[in-house]
Amino acid sequence: MRNISFMVPMFKYNFAGFPMSVVLLSHNRLDELIRNIPELIDNCARFGYELIIVDNASDKNICSYLTRITSSKPNVVLMLNESNLGIAGGRNSAFALAQGEFVLSIDDDTRVSSEVLRDLPGLMRGKYLEVGILALRIKHPFTGEEQNFAGDYDTPVRNHHGAACVIRREVLARIGGIDDFCDFGFEELDICIRAHAAGFQILYTPELVVYHNSYLRPGGVGFERRRKRIFNCSRTMCKYFPFWMAQKLSARYFVQAIRGFILNKEISNLFRLFLDHLRGCYLGLRHRTLMPPATVAYYSDPNLVPENGNQPYFGPLIKRKLFQTHRSDQFKKRNP
């Protein structure tokens, strides 16, 4: 595999005795911080974890709150970025400092119970010893809506949900952090592809549930996020996979993504989205780093979830569900 360090920051393995480093990324959500941070600080101190809070240029009142609540907390590191570094830059700045054996990466609107926090290191040393990135089950805290459900048993997946995952520190030491180009969207898939190519499992567990207070972004904010997702999807596919496969996956995702625009009669934006798709393909081909055959085969599986262009436009949903359940049963038998 070609060296891609010009896009991906590399880290040293700075293990300093913490069982786990909890990395929280914050940006302009004071109400969520007030709801989540105090309990998280207490739990990390109780379990001997390191807590790294990275704020991406939030308003002054948020920075003041974070400074006040984290002062005199020896296990807490607070980073106040003067500019918004995006998801990749923000998380990478924390990954570079993390000194735990494992890294729990969460958003500021993600809530993790004390029981899940307590159990994670032991599970990663035991039941999930071969897992490089563990995708936790994500639900909405008020509606209970599933945000990444992938089956009732431990199941291999394409990527984790960005709101919460556990990364073995060895993974970051081997493959580096998040691609700096992925400031929003598909950063999860990008790092999981590279982890799989390095020999690590990407696994979803339904037993460890966390809660993510996601919400729809209105107007221009939501549209710009969709533009970034289309761009990053096309770029990621063309960067890592054979040309024919990359074009198929990125084109399928593009078509699926624009269905909502067509239904909402936002036809005027389609041309801009198409240009984002082409721009992503072009930059992906410029940064081309083909993955090994085993990883290409893994991500070619049309039944692998979550779906990001690997399934046909109009596939039989019942058949997919049956296959996913069978796949989970097989994995459970292999890993009792």
Summary of the structure (lengths in Angstrom):
residues: 336
radius of gyration: 19.5
end to end distance: 33.6
largest distance: 56.5
contacts: 1116
relative contact order: 0.13
helix: 47%
strand: 18%
